[in-house]
Amino acid sequence: MGDNSRFDRNPSWKSKEYRDLILRLSVKYKTGLHPSYFTSDNYSLLKTELARLRTILGKEITSCRYHFIRLLTPASYRQLLKAGITEDYSMGYPEEPGFRAGIARPYTFYDVAEDTSTDLTIVPFQVMDGTFYQYRKLDPEASKEIIITLISETRKAGGLFVSLWHNTSLLESPEWHGWRDIFETMLKVQQA
């Protein structure tokens, strides 16, 4: 819902086709905000983007994940709460797979500076497609081994395995060849 910038190259939120696609998907799937790069420290911008998505969907939005995992704690979480967001999926490493929060279960954000519990649920993720492809320069097979290991470790600990995938990585474009198979394998392993 953000405007284009050097970090944000999404289709325009003004595009009727894009708005129609978002609306169609929201009928079948839970839909949240993907705040643009500069929203993590700009409440006004977050409010604008949230209002745009609310207008398209005609309903309240309660979940999000910051673009580029650009999370500035505790400021970003405080902004989300102020905006009415109650669920965030930004807790994970962009450069490494693993457990940024140290756990693999959703938990509520406790604002230490304010010494208060909040209504914001943090849902940590363990892997992101871009981590393997862009940051670590791994091929699909090496990535698959890591993903399967993390699923197993998460399962042993009684946690919730959460992964983050971008729509472009599921295309069979030359640069992402083989990654859709990894995604499908991951789903099968999770269900086993």
N, C-alpha and C positions, 0 to 999 in steps of 0.2 A: 504494500500500500504506500510505500515511500516513492519519492521522486528519484529519478536516476542520478547517480553520482559515480565517482570512480570505483566505489565499492558495491554499488547497487545497480545491476543491469537487468532488472526484471521488466516484464511487459508493463506498460502504463496502466495504472488503476483506472484511468479514464476510458480505456478500450472497452467497447460494448461486448466484444467477443470474450475478453478476459473476465469481465464481470459476470457474464453469463456462465462461463466455465466454473468460476468460484461458486456461484449460486447452485449450479447442478451438483457439484461435488458435495456441497454442504448438506444437501438433502439426504445423502447416503452416509457421509462420514463426518466425524467431529471436526470442526473447523476452528483454527485459532489464528492469531496474528503472528506474522513473521516481521517484527519491527526492523526497520532499515538500520544501517550501520551506525548512524549518528544518534539514534534514539536512546541508547543506553545511558547517556548523560544529558538528555534534552527532553524534559517532560512535555513541553509544548508540542514538540514533534511527535512524540508517542501518542499524545491525545489526538492529534490530527489524523494520524494513520489509523488509530483505533476507530475514530468517527467514520472514516472512509469505509472500513470493512463493515461496521455496524449498518451503514446506509445500504451497502450492497446486499447484506444478508437480512436486514430487517429484524435483527435480534442482538442481544448482548453477547459479547465475546469475553470468555473467561480464561482462555489459555494462550500461551505464546512460546516462542523460542527466538532469542535474539540472533540477528544475522551475524555471521562469522563468530558465533558464540561470544560476542563482545559483551561480556557481563562484568559490570563494575559493582562489586559488593561493598557495602550494603545499598549503595545509592540506586542501582538498577531495580533491586527488589522493592525498595520503598516506592519508587515510581510506579511499578506494576500495581502495588497495593492501592495507591492513590487513584489509579486509573480503573480499578475494579477487577483487575486480573487476579485470579485465585490459583492458577496452575502454570508453572514455568518448566520448560524442557531444555534450558540452556546449561545445566550443570554437567559438564563433561569437558574433556580435553580436545581441543582442535588438532593438536600435533601428535597425540599419543592415544592409543586405546587404553582403557582402564577405568579406574574408580576415583574420579576427581574428588568426590565427596567422602570417599573412604567406605561407602556403603552402596548397596544396590537395591535400595528400597526408597519409595517416596517418603518425604518427611516435611514437616512444616518449618518454615523459616522463623528462626528465633532471632530477633534484633537485639544483639548483645549491647550495643551502645544505648539503646532505649530500654533495655532490660524488660522486654515484652515478647510474648508469643504473638504470632500473626496468623492470618487466614490464608497465607500463601503456601501452597504445596509445591515443593521442589521435586521434580521427577528426574533423577540423574540418568544419563545415558552412558553406555560403556564403549560403544564404537560408532564411528561415523565414516561413511564411504570416502570422503575427502581426506581423512587422516591417512588412510592406506595409499590412496592414489596420488594425492597432491603433496602431502607433507613427508610421508615415508618412502614414496616412490616404489611401493611393493606391487607385485603382480597379483592377479586374482587368486592364484593357488596359495601363495604365501599368506595372503590376507585371510583366506578361508580357514587355514589352520589356526590362526590367532582368534578368529571369531568363534570357532567351535570350542576352543579352549576356554574362552571367556564365558560362553554359554554354560559350559560344564561347571566352571568355578562359581558362577552366579547361582546356578541350580543347587550346588552343594551347600551354599551359604543360605539358601532359602530366599534369595533375592528375586528381583524382577529384572530380567534382561531387556534393555531398551537400546535400540539402534536408531541411527539417524541416517536417512538416505535422501538424496536429492533426486528429483524427477529426471534430470539429465543423465545420471549414472545408470539409470535403468534402460536407457535407449541403447540400441546396438550400433552406436556411432563408433568409428574406428578407435578413438581414444578411450572409450569405455567398454570395448569388446570384452566379453567374459564376465562382466560385473553383474549383469542381471542373473546369470546362473548362480553366482555367489549369494545374491539376495534370496533366490528361491531355495538354495541349499540351506541357508540360515533359517528360513521359515520352517522347513522340514525338520531340522535338528531341534528347533525350539518346541515343535509339536510332539516330538518323539517322547 
